[in-house]
Amino acid sequence: MSREPTDRQLEVVQHIYESIRLRGYPPTRRELCEKLGLRSTNAVADLLRAAQKKGLLVLDTKTARGISLTPFALTQIRATP
């Protein structure tokens, strides 16, 4: 598996970053569904797991907002326009 994140994974990271920046906390999986135009929270869960494998975020499945961005994710956000 390539270490480079996909565009979709970077889109997820960008939405998480914006939520934290604007509201002070990450979005729920349902909120990410709405932002990404998806119907299934399972699709979001798959995206989050893939992003976690790439080192973009850390998931805490015990809480609804259990998503933390890694320093690597923050460098990727700055690199995108």
Buried (B, 14 or more C-beta within 10 A) or exposed (E): EEEEBEEEBBBBBBBBBEBBEEEEEBBBBEBBBEBBEBEEBEBBBEBBEBBBEBBBBEBEEEEEBBBEBBEBBEEBBEEEE
